[in-house]
Amino acid sequence: MSNPNRTAIDRLPGFQSAEVASFLAQFDDQSAALARALKDITPEELGWQPRPGMNTIGMLLAHLAIVEVWWSAIGTGRKTEDLPAVLGIGEDDDGMPLAPGGLPPTTLAGFERGDFDRLLAKARQFVKEAWESVPESAVEEEIQRTRADGTQRAFTRRWILYHILEHFAGHFGQIRLQRHLYQAEN
């Protein structure tokens, strides 16, 4: 996690909003912790499923990148359809959610640690560029979104930033558990 000798995480420079800069610093802190947790991961471990229908670590890493770009696009008025241009994969290419008994998607076959690192780095670069010009006054603005089923949802940019962070942290925990299970079985 973060450095225990530090009492705060410094905001990233270059952002219009101090709050956005704080969230982005937290994203980077969690990403650094994830990188440390995966420093010795093998390609076999990235693709291992505890059983069919369950996620692999590789799927979870791709999912983290997709979600960061997707929600940042929504929060900053960009098109979610541009996701393949940003990442090189589409929003469904992480294979999630898997059907009961499902196997990992072929789109991630052969991906190694470096491939996932590059995917996550592309996502984070997009996120930083998307959010850097959002002013402080816009953080609390509500964004209306119409879902595919026609229902409306409203959320603030602050909630979007928080959701990206909580989503990352939740899957980070899942990745750590998956590593533990893999090591226990192999």
KEGU-687748 format. One record per atom (N, C-alpha, C, O): residue in three letters; atom name; x, y, z. Coordinates in steps of 0.1 Angstrom, whole numbers. Example, Ala and Ser with C-alpha at 12.3 -4.5 7.8 and 13.67 -1.06 7.14 Angstrom:
BEGIN
   type   atom      xx      yy      zz
    ALA      N     132     -57      78
    ALA     CA     123     -45      78
    ALA      C     132     -33      78
    ALA      O     142     -33      85
    SER      N     128     -22      71
    SER     CA     137     -11      71
    SER      C     129       0      79
    SER      O     134      11      80
//
This chain:
BEGIN
   type   atom      xx      yy      zz
    MET      N       8     -12       0
    MET     CA       0       0       0
    MET      C       9      12       0
    MET      O      20      12      -5
    SER      N       4      23       5
    SER     CA      12      35       5
    SER      C      24      34      15
    SER      O      24      25      23
    ASN      N      33      44      14
    ASN     CA      45      44      22
    ASN      C      40      47      37
    ASN      O      35      57      39
    PRO      N      43      38      46
    PRO     CA      38      40      60
    PRO      C      45      51      67
    PRO      O      41      56      78
    ASN      N      57      56      62
    ASN     CA      64      67      68
    ASN      C      58      81      63
    ASN      O      63      91      68
    ARG      N      49      81      54
    ARG     CA      42      93      50
    ARG      C      29      94      56
    ARG      O      22      84      58
    THR      N      25     106      59
    THR     CA      12     108      65
    THR      C       1     113      55
    THR      O     -10     114      58
    ALA      N       6     116      43
    ALA     CA      -4     121      33
    ALA      C       1     117      19
    ALA      O      13     114      17
    ILE      N      -8     116      10
    ILE     CA      -5     114      -4
    ILE      C      -6     128     -11
    ILE      O     -17     134     -11
    ASP      N       5     132     -17
    ASP     CA       5     145     -24
    ASP      C      -4     145     -36
    ASP      O      -4     135     -44
    ARG      N     -11     156     -38
    ARG     CA     -19     158     -51
    ARG      C     -10     158     -63
    ARG      O       2     163     -62
    LEU      N     -14     153     -74
    LEU     CA      -6     154     -86
    LEU      C      -7     169     -91
    LEU      O     -17     175     -91
    PRO      N       4     174     -97
    PRO     CA       4     187    -102
    PRO      C      -2     188    -116
    PRO      O      -3     177    -123
    GLY      N      -6     200    -120
    GLY     CA     -11     202    -134
    GLY      C     -26     200    -136
    GLY      O     -31     200    -147
    PHE      N     -33     198    -125
    PHE     CA     -48     197    -127
    PHE      C     -55     210    -123
    PHE      O     -50     217    -114
    GLN      N     -66     213    -129
    GLN     CA     -74     224    -126
    GLN      C     -81     223    -112
    GLN      O     -83     233    -105
    SER      N     -84     211    -109
    SER     CA     -91     208     -96
    SER      C     -82     201     -86
    SER      O     -76     191     -89
    ALA      N     -81     207     -74
    ALA     CA     -73     201     -64
    ALA      C     -79     187     -60
    ALA      O     -72     178     -57
    GLU      N     -92     186     -60
    GLU     CA     -99     174     -56
    GLU      C     -96     163     -67
    GLU      O     -93     151     -63
    VAL      N     -97     166     -79
    VAL     CA     -93     157     -90
    VAL      C     -79     153     -88
    VAL      O     -76     141     -89
    ALA      N     -70     162     -86
    ALA     CA     -56     159     -84
    ALA      C     -53     149     -72
    ALA      O     -44     141     -73
    SER      N     -61     151     -62
    SER     CA     -60     142     -50
    SER      C     -65     128     -54
    SER      O     -58     118     -51
    PHE      N     -76     127     -61
    PHE     CA     -81     113     -65
    PHE      C     -71     107     -75
    PHE      O     -68      95     -73
    LEU      N     -65     114     -84
    LEU     CA     -55     108     -93
    LEU      C     -43     104     -86
    LEU      O     -37      94     -90
    ALA      N     -39     111     -76
    ALA     CA     -27     107     -68
    ALA      C     -31      94     -60
    ALA      O     -22      85     -59
    GLN      N     -43      92     -56
    GLN     CA     -47      80     -49
    GLN      C     -48      69     -59
    GLN      O     -44      57     -56
    PHE      N     -52      71     -72
    PHE     CA     -52      61     -82
    PHE      C     -37      56     -84
    PHE      O     -35      44     -85
    ASP      N     -28      66     -85
    ASP     CA     -14      62     -88
    ASP      C      -8      54     -76
    ASP      O      -1      45     -78
    ASP      N     -12      58     -64
    ASP     CA      -7      51     -52
    ASP      C     -12      36     -52
    ASP      O      -4      27     -50
    GLN      N     -25      34     -55
    GLN     CA     -30      21     -56
    GLN      C     -24      13     -68
    GLN      O     -21       1     -66
    SER      N     -21      20     -79
    SER     CA     -14      13     -90
    SER      C       0       9     -87
    SER      O       4      -2     -90
    ALA      N       7      17     -79
    ALA     CA      20      13     -75
    ALA      C      20       1     -65
    ALA      O      28      -7     -66
    ALA      N      10       1     -57
    ALA     CA       8     -10     -48
    ALA      C       5     -23     -55
    ALA      O      10     -34     -52
    LEU      N      -3     -22     -66
    LEU     CA      -6     -33     -74
    LEU      C       6     -38     -81
    LEU      O       8     -50     -82
    ALA      N      14     -29     -87
    ALA     CA      26     -33     -94
    ALA      C      36     -40     -84
    ALA      O      42     -50     -88
    ARG      N      37     -36     -72
    ARG     CA      46     -43     -62
    ARG      C      40     -57     -59
    ARG      O      48     -66     -58
    ALA      N      27     -58     -58
    ALA     CA      21     -71     -55
    ALA      C      22     -81     -66
    ALA      O      21     -93     -64
    LEU      N      24     -76     -79
    LEU     CA      25     -85     -90
    LEU      C      39     -86     -96
    LEU      O      41     -91    -107
    LYS      N      49     -81     -89
    LYS     CA      63     -80     -94
    LYS      C      68     -93     -99
    LYS      O      76     -94    -109
    ASP      N      64    -104     -93
    ASP     CA      70    -117     -97
    ASP      C      59    -127    -103
    ASP      O      61    -139    -103
    ILE      N      48    -121    -108
    ILE     CA      38    -129    -114
    ILE      C      42    -136    -127
    ILE      O      49    -130    -135
    THR      N      38    -148    -129
    THR     CA      41    -155    -141
    THR      C      30    -155    -151
    THR      O      18    -152    -147
    PRO      N      33    -157    -164
    PRO     CA      22    -158    -174
    PRO      C      11    -169    -170
    PRO      O      -1    -167    -173
    GLU      N      16    -180    -165
    GLU     CA       6    -190    -161
    GLU      C      -3    -185    -150
    GLU      O     -15    -188    -150
    GLU      N       2    -178    -140
    GLU     CA      -6    -173    -130
    GLU      C     -16    -162    -135
    GLU      O     -27    -162    -130
    LEU      N     -12    -154    -144
    LEU     CA     -21    -144    -150
    LEU      C     -33    -150    -157
    LEU      O     -44    -145    -157
    GLY      N     -31    -162    -163
    GLY     CA     -42    -169    -170
    GLY      C     -49    -180    -162
    GLY      O     -58    -186    -167
    TRP      N     -45    -182    -149
    TRP     CA     -51    -193    -142
    TRP      C     -65    -190    -137
    TRP      O     -68    -179    -132
    GLN      N     -74    -200    -138
    GLN     CA     -88    -199    -133
    GLN      C     -89    -209    -122
    GLN      O     -85    -220    -123
    PRO      N     -94    -204    -110
    PRO     CA     -96    -214     -99
    PRO      C    -106    -225    -104
    PRO      O    -104    -237    -100
    ARG      N    -115    -222    -112
    ARG     CA    -124    -231    -119
    ARG      C    -131    -224    -130
    ARG      O    -132    -211    -130
    PRO      N    -137    -231    -140
    PRO     CA    -144    -224    -151
    PRO      C    -155    -215    -145
    PRO      O    -162    -219    -136
    GLY      N    -156    -204    -152
    GLY     CA    -167    -194    -147
    GLY      C    -161    -184    -138
    GLY      O    -168    -174    -135
    MET      N    -148    -185    -134
    MET     CA    -142    -176    -125
    MET      C    -132    -167    -132
    MET      O    -126    -172    -142
    ASN      N    -130    -155    -128
    ASN     CA    -120    -146    -134
    ASN      C    -106    -150    -133
    ASN      O    -102    -157    -123
    THR      N     -98    -147    -142
    THR     CA     -83    -148    -141
    THR      C     -78    -134    -136
    THR      O     -85    -124    -137
    ILE      N     -66    -134    -132
    ILE     CA     -59    -121    -128
    ILE      C     -58    -113    -141
    ILE      O     -60    -101    -140
    GLY      N     -55    -119    -152
    GLY     CA     -54    -111    -164
    GLY      C     -67    -105    -168
    GLY      O     -67     -93    -172
    MET      N     -78    -112    -166
    MET     CA     -91    -106    -169
    MET      C     -93     -94    -160
    MET      O     -98     -84    -165
    LEU      N     -90     -95    -147
    LEU     CA     -92     -85    -138
    LEU      C     -83     -72    -141
    LEU      O     -88     -61    -140
    LEU      N     -71     -74    -146
    LEU     CA     -63     -63    -149
    LEU      C     -68     -56    -162
    LEU      O     -69     -44    -162
    ALA      N     -73     -64    -172
    ALA     CA     -79     -57    -183
    ALA      C     -91     -50    -179
    ALA      O     -94     -39    -184
    HIS      N     -99     -56    -171
    HIS     CA    -111     -49    -166
    HIS      C    -108     -36    -159
    HIS      O    -116     -26    -161
    LEU      N     -98     -36    -151
    LEU     CA     -94     -23    -144
    LEU      C     -91     -12    -154
    LEU      O     -96      -1    -152
    ALA      N     -84     -15    -165
    ALA     CA     -81      -5    -175
    ALA      C     -94      -1    -182
    ALA      O     -96      11    -184
    ILE      N    -102     -10    -186
    ILE     CA    -115      -7    -193
    ILE      C    -123       2    -184
    ILE      O    -129      12    -189
    VAL      N    -125      -1    -172
    VAL     CA    -134       7    -163
    VAL      C    -129      21    -161
    VAL      O    -136      30    -161
    GLU      N    -115      22    -159
    GLU     CA    -110      36    -157
    GLU      C    -113      44    -169
    GLU      O    -117      56    -168
    VAL      N    -111      39    -181
    VAL     CA    -113      47    -194
    VAL      C    -128      49    -195
    VAL      O    -132      61    -199
    TRP      N    -136      39    -194
    TRP     CA    -151      40    -196
    TRP      C    -157      51    -187
    TRP      O    -164      60    -192
    TRP      N    -154      50    -174
    TRP     CA    -160      60    -164
    TRP      C    -154      73    -166
    TRP      O    -161      83    -165
    SER      N    -141      74    -169
    SER     CA    -135      87    -172
    SER      C    -141      94    -184
    SER      O    -143     106    -184
    ALA      N    -144      86    -194
    ALA     CA    -150      91    -206
    ALA      C    -164      97    -203
    ALA      O    -168     108    -207
    ILE      N    -172      90    -195
    ILE     CA    -185      95    -191
    ILE      C    -184     108    -182
    ILE      O    -191     117    -184
    GLY      N    -174     108    -173
    GLY     CA    -173     119    -164
    GLY      C    -167     132    -170
    GLY      O    -169     143    -165
    THR      N    -161     130    -182
    THR     CA    -155     142    -188
    THR      C    -161     145    -202
    THR      O    -156     153    -210
    GLY      N    -172     138    -205
    GLY     CA    -179     141    -218
    GLY      C    -173     135    -230
    GLY      O    -176     140    -241
    ARG      N    -166     125    -229
    ARG     CA    -160     118    -240
    ARG      C    -169     106    -244
    ARG      O    -178     103    -237
    LYS      N    -165     100    -255
    LYS     CA    -173      89    -260
    LYS      C    -168      76    -255
    LYS      O    -156      73    -256
    THR      N    -176      67    -249
    THR     CA    -172      54    -244
    THR      C    -168      45    -256
    THR      O    -161      35    -255
    GLU      N    -174      48    -268
    GLU     CA    -171      40    -280
    GLU      C    -157      42    -284
    GLU      O    -152      33    -292
    ASP      N    -149      52    -279
    ASP     CA    -135      54    -283
    ASP      C    -126      44    -275
    ASP      O    -114      45    -278
    LEU      N    -131      36    -267
    LEU     CA    -123      27    -258
    LEU      C    -113      19    -266
    LEU      O    -101      18    -262
    PRO      N    -117      13    -277
    PRO     CA    -107       5    -285
    PRO      C     -95      13    -290
    PRO      O     -84       9    -291
    ALA      N     -98      26    -294
    ALA     CA     -87      34    -299
    ALA      C     -78      38    -288
    ALA      O     -66      40    -290
    VAL      N     -82      39    -275
    VAL     CA     -74      42    -264
    VAL      C     -66      30    -259
    VAL      O     -54      31    -257
    LEU      N     -73      18    -258
    LEU     CA     -66       7    -252
    LEU      C     -62      -4    -262
    LEU      O     -53     -12    -259
    GLY      N     -68      -4    -273
    GLY     CA     -65     -15    -283
    GLY      C     -75     -27    -280
    GLY      O     -74     -37    -287
    ILE      N     -83     -26    -270
    ILE     CA     -93     -37    -267
    ILE      C    -106     -30    -265
    ILE      O    -107     -18    -261
    GLY      N    -117     -37    -267
    GLY     CA    -130     -31    -264
    GLY      C    -136     -34    -250
    GLY      O    -130     -41    -242
    GLU      N    -147     -28    -247
    GLU     CA    -153     -29    -234
    GLU      C    -157     -43    -230
    GLU      O    -158     -46    -218
    ASP      N    -159     -52    -239
    ASP     CA    -162     -66    -236
    ASP      C    -151     -75    -237
    ASP      O    -152     -87    -234
    ASP      N    -139     -70    -241
    ASP     CA    -127     -79    -243
    ASP      C    -121     -85    -230
    ASP      O    -111     -93    -231
    ASP      N    -125     -80    -219
    ASP     CA    -120     -86    -206
    ASP      C    -127     -99    -203
    ASP      O    -123    -106    -194
    GLY      N    -138    -102    -210
    GLY     CA    -146    -114    -208
    GLY      C    -155    -114    -196
    GLY      O    -161    -124    -192
    MET      N    -156    -102    -190
    MET     CA    -164    -101    -177
    MET      C    -178     -95    -180
    MET      O    -179     -86    -188
    PRO      N    -188    -101    -174
    PRO     CA    -188    -112    -165
    PRO      C    -188    -125    -173
    PRO      O    -194    -126    -184
    LEU      N    -181    -135    -168
    LEU     CA    -181    -148    -174
    LEU      C    -194    -156    -171
    LEU      O    -200    -154    -161
    ALA      N    -198    -163    -181
    ALA     CA    -210    -172    -179
    ALA      C    -206    -183    -169
    ALA      O    -194    -187    -169
    PRO      N    -215    -189    -162
    PRO     CA    -212    -201    -154
    PRO      C    -205    -211    -162
    PRO      O    -210    -215    -173
    GLY      N    -193    -216    -158
    GLY     CA    -185    -226    -165
    GLY      C    -177    -220    -177
    GLY      O    -171    -227    -184
    GLY      N    -177    -206    -178
    GLY     CA    -170    -200    -189
    GLY      C    -155    -200    -188
    GLY      O    -150    -201    -177
    LEU      N    -149    -199    -199
    LEU     CA    -134    -198    -200
    LEU      C    -130    -184    -203
    LEU      O    -138    -176    -207
    PRO      N    -117    -181    -200
    PRO     CA    -112    -167    -203
    PRO      C    -113    -164    -217
    PRO      O    -114    -173    -226
    PRO      N    -115    -151    -220
    PRO     CA    -117    -147    -234
    PRO      C    -104    -149    -242
    PRO      O     -93    -148    -237
    THR      N    -106    -152    -255
    THR     CA     -94    -154    -264
    THR      C     -87    -141    -267
    THR      O     -75    -141    -271
    THR      N     -94    -130    -265
    THR     CA     -87    -117    -267
    THR      C     -75    -114    -258
    THR      O     -67    -106    -262
    LEU      N     -75    -121    -247
    LEU     CA     -64    -119    -238
    LEU      C     -54    -130    -238
    LEU      O     -44    -130    -231
    ALA      N     -56    -140    -247
    ALA     CA     -47    -152    -248
    ALA      C     -33    -147    -252
    ALA      O     -31    -139    -261
    GLY      N     -23    -152    -245
    GLY     CA      -9    -148    -247
    GLY      C      -5    -135    -241
    GLY      O       7    -132    -242
    PHE      N     -13    -128    -234
    PHE     CA      -9    -116    -227
    PHE      C       0    -119    -216
    PHE      O      -2    -129    -208
    GLU      N      11    -112    -215
    GLU     CA      20    -113    -204
    GLU      C      20    -101    -195
    GLU      O      13     -91    -198
    ARG      N      27    -101    -184
    ARG     CA      28     -90    -175
    ARG      C      30     -77    -182
    ARG      O      23     -67    -179
    GLY      N      39     -76    -191
    GLY     CA      42     -64    -198
    GLY      C      31     -59    -206
    GLY      O      28     -46    -207
    ASP      N      23     -68    -212
    ASP     CA      11     -64    -220
    ASP      C       1     -57    -211
    ASP      O      -5     -47    -214
    PHE      N      -1     -63    -199
    PHE     CA     -11     -57    -189
    PHE      C      -6     -44    -184
    PHE      O     -14     -35    -182
    ASP      N       7     -43    -181
    ASP     CA      13     -31    -177
    ASP      C      11     -20    -187
    ASP      O       7      -8    -183
    ARG      N      13     -23    -199
    ARG     CA      11     -13    -210
    ARG      C      -4      -9    -211
    ARG      O      -8       3    -213
    LEU      N     -13     -19    -210
    LEU     CA     -27     -16    -210
    LEU      C     -31      -7    -199
    LEU      O     -39       3    -201
    LEU      N     -27      -9    -187
    LEU     CA     -30      -1    -175
    LEU      C     -24      13    -177
    LEU      O     -30      23    -173
    ALA      N     -12      14    -182
    ALA     CA      -5      27    -184
    ALA      C     -13      35    -195
    ALA      O     -14      47    -193
    LYS      N     -18      29    -205
    LYS     CA     -26      36    -215
    LYS      C     -38      41    -209
    LYS      O     -42      53    -211
    ALA      N     -45      33    -201
    ALA     CA     -57      37    -194
    ALA      C     -54      49    -185
    ALA      O     -61      59    -185
    ARG      N     -44      48    -177
    ARG     CA     -41      59    -167
    ARG      C     -37      72    -175
    ARG      O     -41      83    -170
    GLN      N     -30      71    -186
    GLN     CA     -27      83    -194
    GLN      C     -39      90    -199
    GLN      O     -41     102    -198
    PHE      N     -49      82    -204
    PHE     CA     -62      87    -208
    PHE      C     -69      94    -197
    PHE      O     -74     105    -198
    VAL      N     -69      87    -185
    VAL     CA     -76      93    -173
    VAL      C     -70     106    -170
    VAL      O     -78     116    -167
    LYS      N     -57     107    -169
    LYS     CA     -51     120    -165
    LYS      C     -54     131    -175
    LYS      O     -57     142    -171
    GLU      N     -53     127    -188
    GLU     CA     -56     138    -198
    GLU      C     -70     142    -198
    GLU      O     -74     153    -200
    ALA      N     -79     132    -196
    ALA     CA     -93     135    -195
    ALA      C     -97     144    -184
    ALA      O    -106     153    -185
    TRP      N     -91     142    -172
    TRP     CA     -95     149    -160
    TRP      C     -87     162    -158
    TRP      O     -91     170    -149
    GLU      N     -76     164    -164
    GLU     CA     -67     175    -160
    GLU      C     -74     189    -162
    GLU      O     -70     198    -154
    SER      N     -83     191    -171
    SER     CA     -89     204    -173
    SER      C    -102     206    -167
    SER      O    -109     216    -168
    VAL      N    -107     196    -159
    VAL     CA    -120     197    -152
    VAL      C    -118     207    -140
    VAL      O    -109     204    -131
    PRO      N    -125     218    -140
    PRO     CA    -123     228    -129
    PRO      C    -130     223    -116
    PRO      O    -139     214    -116
    GLU      N    -125     229    -105
    GLU     CA    -131     225     -92
    GLU      C    -146     227     -92
    GLU      O    -153     219     -86
    SER      N    -151     237     -98
    SER     CA    -165     240     -98
    SER      C    -173     229    -105
    SER      O    -186     228    -103
    ALA      N    -167     221    -113
    ALA     CA    -175     210    -121
    ALA      C    -175     197    -114
    ALA      O    -182     188    -118
    VAL      N    -167     195    -103
    VAL     CA    -166     182     -97
    VAL      C    -179     178     -91
    VAL      O    -182     166     -91
    GLU      N    -187     187     -86
    GLU     CA    -200     183     -80
    GLU      C    -212     184     -89
    GLU      O    -223     181     -86
    GLU      N    -209     187    -102
    GLU     CA    -220     187    -112
    GLU      C    -225     173    -114
    GLU      O    -218     164    -115
    GLU      N    -238     173    -116
    GLU     CA    -245     160    -119
    GLU      C    -244     157    -134
    GLU      O    -245     166    -143
    ILE      N    -242     144    -137
    ILE     CA    -241     140    -151
    ILE      C    -253     130    -153
    ILE      O    -254     121    -144
    GLN      N    -261     132    -163
    GLN     CA    -272     123    -165
    GLN      C    -268     113    -176
    GLN      O    -261     116    -186
    ARG      N    -271     100    -173
    ARG     CA    -268      90    -183
    ARG      C    -280      81    -185
    ARG      O    -286      77    -175
    THR      N    -283      78    -197
    THR     CA    -293      69    -201
    THR      C    -287      55    -204
    THR      O    -279      54    -212
    ARG      N    -292      46    -196
    ARG     CA    -287      32    -198
    ARG      C    -293      26    -210
    ARG      O    -303      31    -216
    ALA      N    -288      14    -214
    ALA     CA    -293       7    -226
    ALA      C    -308       3    -225
    ALA      O    -315       3    -235
    ASP      N    -312       1    -212
    ASP     CA    -326      -3    -210
    ASP      C    -335      10    -209
    ASP      O    -347       8    -207
    GLY      N    -330      22    -211
    GLY     CA    -338      34    -211
    GLY      C    -338      41    -197
    GLY      O    -343      52    -197
    THR      N    -334      34    -187
    THR     CA    -335      41    -174
    THR      C    -324      52    -173
    THR      O    -313      51    -179
    GLN      N    -327      62    -165
    GLN     CA    -318      73    -163
    GLN      C    -311      72    -150
    GLN      O    -316      67    -140
    ARG      N    -298      76    -150
    ARG     CA    -290      76    -138
    ARG      C    -283      90    -137
    ARG      O    -279      95    -148
    ALA      N    -282      95    -125
    ALA     CA    -274     107    -123
    ALA      C    -264     105    -113
    ALA      O    -266      99    -102
    PHE      N    -252     110    -115
    PHE     CA    -241     110    -105
    PHE      C    -232     122    -107
    PHE      O    -232     128    -118
    THR      N    -225     125     -97
    THR     CA    -216     137     -98
    THR      C    -202     131    -103
    THR      O    -199     119    -102
    ARG      N    -194     141    -108
    ARG     CA    -180     137    -111
    ARG      C    -173     132     -99
    ARG      O    -165     123    -100
    ARG      N    -175     137     -88
    ARG     CA    -169     133     -75
    ARG      C    -172     118     -73
    ARG      O    -163     110     -70
    TRP      N    -185     114     -75
    TRP     CA    -189     100     -73
    TRP      C    -181      91     -84
    TRP      O    -177      80     -80
    ILE      N    -180      96     -96
    ILE     CA    -173      88    -106
    ILE      C    -159      86    -102
    ILE      O    -154      75    -103
    LEU      N    -152      96     -97
    LEU     CA    -138      95     -93
    LEU      C    -137      85     -81
    LEU      O    -129      76     -81
    TYR      N    -146      86     -72
    TYR     CA    -147      77     -60
    TYR      C    -149      63     -65
    TYR      O    -143      54     -60
    HIS      N    -159      61     -74
    HIS     CA    -162      48     -79
    HIS      C    -150      41     -86
    HIS      O    -148      29     -84
    ILE      N    -143      49     -94
    ILE     CA    -131      43    -100
    ILE      C    -121      38     -90
    ILE      O    -116      27     -91
    LEU      N    -119      46     -79
    LEU     CA    -110      42     -69
    LEU      C    -115      30     -61
    LEU      O    -107      21     -58
    GLU      N    -128      30     -57
    GLU     CA    -133      19     -50
    GLU      C    -133       6     -58
    GLU      O    -131      -5     -53
    HIS      N    -136       7     -71
    HIS     CA    -136      -4     -80
    HIS      C    -122     -10     -81
    HIS      O    -120     -22     -80
    PHE      N    -112      -1     -83
    PHE     CA     -98      -6     -83
    PHE      C     -94     -13     -71
    PHE      O     -89     -24     -71
    ALA      N     -97      -7     -59
    ALA     CA     -94     -13     -46
    ALA      C    -101     -27     -44
    ALA      O     -94     -36     -39
    GLY      N    -113     -28     -48
    GLY     CA    -120     -40     -47
    GLY      C    -114     -51     -55
    GLY      O    -112     -63     -50
    HIS      N    -111     -48     -68
    HIS     CA    -105     -59     -76
    HIS      C     -90     -61     -73
    HIS      O     -85     -72     -75
    PHE      N     -84     -51     -67
    PHE     CA     -70     -53     -62
    PHE      C     -70     -64     -51
    PHE      O     -62     -73     -51
    GLY      N     -80     -63     -42
    GLY     CA     -82     -73     -32
    GLY      C     -84     -87     -38
    GLY      O     -79     -97     -33
    GLN      N     -93     -87     -48
    GLN     CA     -96    -100     -55
    GLN      C     -83    -106     -61
    GLN      O     -81    -118     -61
    ILE      N     -75     -97     -67
    ILE     CA     -62    -102     -74
    ILE      C     -53    -108     -63
    ILE      O     -47    -118     -65
    ARG      N     -52    -101     -51
    ARG     CA     -44    -106     -41
    ARG      C     -49    -120     -36
    ARG      O     -41    -129     -33
    LEU      N     -62    -122     -35
    LEU     CA     -67    -134     -31
    LEU      C     -65    -145     -41
    LEU      O     -61    -156     -38
    GLN      N     -66    -141     -54
    GLN     CA     -64    -151     -65
    GLN      C     -49    -156     -65
    GLN      O     -46    -167     -67
    ARG      N     -40    -146     -62
    ARG     CA     -26    -151     -61
    ARG      C     -24    -160     -49
    ARG      O     -17    -170     -51
    HIS      N     -30    -158     -38
    HIS     CA     -29    -167     -27
    HIS      C     -35    -181     -30
    HIS      O     -29    -191     -27
    LEU      N     -46    -181     -37
    LEU     CA     -52    -194     -41
    LEU      C     -43    -201     -51
    LEU      O     -41    -214     -50
    TYR      N     -38    -194     -61
    TYR     CA     -29    -200     -70
    TYR      C     -17    -206     -63
    TYR      O     -13    -218     -66
    GLN      N     -10    -199     -55
    GLN     CA       1    -204     -48
    GLN      C      -2    -215     -39
    GLN      O       7    -224     -37
    ALA      N     -13    -216     -33
    ALA     CA     -17    -227     -24
    ALA      C     -20    -240     -32
    ALA      O     -17    -251     -27
    GLU      N     -24    -238     -45
    GLU     CA     -27    -250     -53
    GLU      C     -15    -254     -62
    GLU      O     -15    -266     -67
    ASN      N      -5    -246     -63
    ASN     CA       6    -249     -72
    ASN      C      19    -250     -64
    ASN      O      29    -253     -70
//
